[in-house]
Amino acid sequence: MTDTWKPSVTVAAIIERNGLFLLVEEETGDGIRFNQPAGHLEPLESMTHAVVRETLEETAHDFTPTALVGMYMSRYLSAHTGVDVTYLRFAFTGDLGQYHNLPLDQGILRTVWMSRDELSACHATHRSPLVMRCIDDYILGKRAPLSLFYTDPSALATPTLETTHV
């Protein structure tokens, strides 16, 4: 077999303050969409490091994850580009920290605080159906401890012949 199917691993930050949720408005191939601060797991980083990095890049705020809200799988097929991707999303909740005067990541137009009802009213502009599902799971109190995540040191270092296992 020459092609190996691999899902795209993403992380998302579910940040709530006084009943409002922090979202980003972003330019996508399918138009302007709302999403949680989110993005792809990159080589040589842990899941929690990825959500901290993505939150900083997309909101210019520090983020300290405190719990896992859920793990989600979805498939995206763009009507415009024909792109077909399966995503594995790990959604974390935590504490929003200090704001830094940094430019937002490419494609991010702005950050916005929205209530669950406001977010539900604009479901057609969500980046994916997982946006609402993550909020609802958060509201239901779904939480798992971060201790469920273990990152072997080999995942955080550039592989060498000595560290490569067959």
C-alpha positions in Angstrom: 0.0 0.0 0.0 1.5 3.3 -1.0 -0.9 5.7 0.6 -1.5 5.6 4.3 -4.5 7.4 5.6 -3.7 9.7 8.5 -6.1 11.9 10.3 -5.2 15.5 11.0 -4.7 16.1 14.8 -5.9 19.4 16.1 -6.3 21.1 19.5 -8.8 23.7 20.6 -9.1 26.0 23.7 -12.5 26.3 25.3 -12.3 29.5 27.3 -15.3 30.9 29.2 -15.6 34.1 31.2 -18.8 35.2 32.8 -20.9 33.1 30.5 -19.1 34.2 27.3 -16.8 32.1 25.2 -13.6 33.4 23.5 -13.7 32.7 19.8 -11.7 33.8 16.7 -13.2 35.0 13.5 -11.1 33.7 10.7 -10.8 33.8 6.9 -11.1 30.3 5.5 -11.4 28.7 2.0 -15.1 28.6 2.7 -15.4 32.2 3.8 -15.3 33.9 7.2 -15.9 31.5 10.1 -16.0 31.3 13.9 -13.9 28.8 15.8 -12.3 28.3 19.1 -8.6 29.2 19.2 -7.4 26.0 17.6 -4.9 24.5 15.2 -2.7 21.6 14.3 -0.4 19.6 16.5 3.1 20.3 15.2 6.2 18.0 15.2 8.1 17.9 18.5 5.4 19.2 20.8 3.0 17.8 23.3 -0.8 18.2 23.0 -0.9 20.7 25.9 2.0 22.7 24.4 0.1 22.8 21.1 -3.0 24.3 22.7 -0.9 26.9 24.6 0.9 27.8 21.4 -2.2 28.0 19.2 -4.1 30.1 21.8 -1.2 32.6 21.9 -0.9 32.7 18.1 -4.6 33.3 17.5 -5.6 35.5 20.5 -2.3 37.0 21.7 -3.1 35.6 25.2 -1.3 33.1 27.4 -3.4 30.0 28.2 -2.9 27.4 30.9 -4.9 24.2 30.2 -6.5 22.7 33.3 -8.6 19.8 31.9 -9.6 18.0 28.7 -13.2 18.7 27.7 -13.3 16.0 25.0 -11.8 14.2 22.1 -13.7 14.5 18.8 -13.5 13.0 15.3 -15.1 14.7 12.3 -14.7 14.7 8.5 -14.6 17.8 6.4 -15.3 17.9 2.7 -15.0 21.4 1.1 -17.6 22.1 -1.5 -15.3 24.7 -3.0 -11.9 23.0 -3.1 -12.8 19.3 -2.8 -10.5 18.9 0.2 -11.4 15.8 2.2 -9.9 15.6 5.7 -10.6 13.7 8.8 -9.8 15.6 12.0 -9.1 14.3 15.5 -9.7 17.3 17.9 -8.6 17.5 21.5 -10.5 20.3 23.3 -9.0 21.7 26.5 -10.4 24.2 29.0 -8.2 26.3 31.2 -7.3 29.8 32.3 -6.8 32.7 30.0 -3.7 34.7 31.0 -1.8 37.8 30.1 -2.4 39.6 26.9 0.6 40.3 24.7 0.8 43.0 22.0 1.4 40.5 19.2 -0.1 40.2 15.7 -2.7 37.5 15.4 -2.0 34.5 13.3 -2.5 34.7 9.5 -6.1 34.5 8.6 -7.4 35.5 12.1 -9.5 38.7 11.7 -10.3 39.2 15.4 -11.2 37.7 18.7 -14.7 37.9 20.0 -16.6 36.9 23.2 -20.0 35.2 22.5 -22.6 33.6 24.6 -23.8 30.1 23.8 -27.0 31.5 22.4 -25.2 34.0 20.2 -22.9 31.2 19.0 -25.9 28.9 18.3 -27.6 31.7 16.4 -24.8 31.8 13.9 -24.1 28.1 13.4 -23.9 28.5 9.7 -20.7 30.4 10.1 -19.0 27.9 12.4 -15.7 26.5 11.2 -17.0 23.0 11.9 -19.9 21.3 13.8 -17.4 20.6 16.6 -17.4 24.3 17.6 -20.9 24.0 19.2 -20.3 20.4 20.4 -17.3 21.5 22.4 -19.2 24.4 24.0 -22.1 22.1 24.9 -19.8 19.5 26.4 -18.0 22.3 28.4 -21.4 23.5 29.7 -22.4 20.0 30.7 -19.2 19.9 32.8 -17.4 17.2 30.9 -13.8 17.3 32.1 -10.9 14.8 32.2 -7.6 15.3 34.0 -4.6 16.3 32.0 -2.8 13.4 33.7 -4.4 11.2 31.0 -1.8 12.7 28.6 1.6 11.2 28.5 4.2 12.4 26.0 7.3 10.2 25.8 10.5 12.3 25.5 11.1 10.7 22.1 8.2 12.7 20.7 9.8 15.9 21.7 13.3 15.4 20.3 14.6 15.1 16.8 15.0 11.4 16.0 18.4 9.9 15.8 19.5 6.4 15.0 19.9 5.8 18.8 16.4 6.9 19.6 14.6 5.3 16.6 12.7 2.1 17.5 11.6 -0.4 15.0 
